[in-house]
Amino acid sequence: MEFRCPYCQAPIYSRKDKICGVCEKPLPKELLFTDEQIALLKKQSDAEEKRTNEFKQQMDDVGPHEHLGGMGGMGI
């Protein structure tokens, strides 16, 4: 679903922003995320970032190319 500014019809790229990025008019609250939704998105984003960092750390701990399984990951 695409959300558009009711004043200038520009696409709304972030439903966290309270004003239109083009015409700078305030966006109606029914087009915006609630504070609770924003908090949930932040929590999910933080959890994903933590998982990514943990995975990167595991790959660093394994050492270069050890995680590829022999000949370039071909299982040879």
MOJO-V44026 format. One record per pair of residues at least 24 apart in sequence whose ideal C-beta (glycine too) atoms are under 10 Angstrom apart, sorted by the first residue. I is the first residue (numbers start at 1). J is the second residue. Records with the same first field share a line. If there is no record, write none. Layout:
I: J + J
//
This chain:
3: 27 + 30 + 31 + 32
4: 31
5: 31
6: 30 + 31
15: 41
16: 41 + 42
//
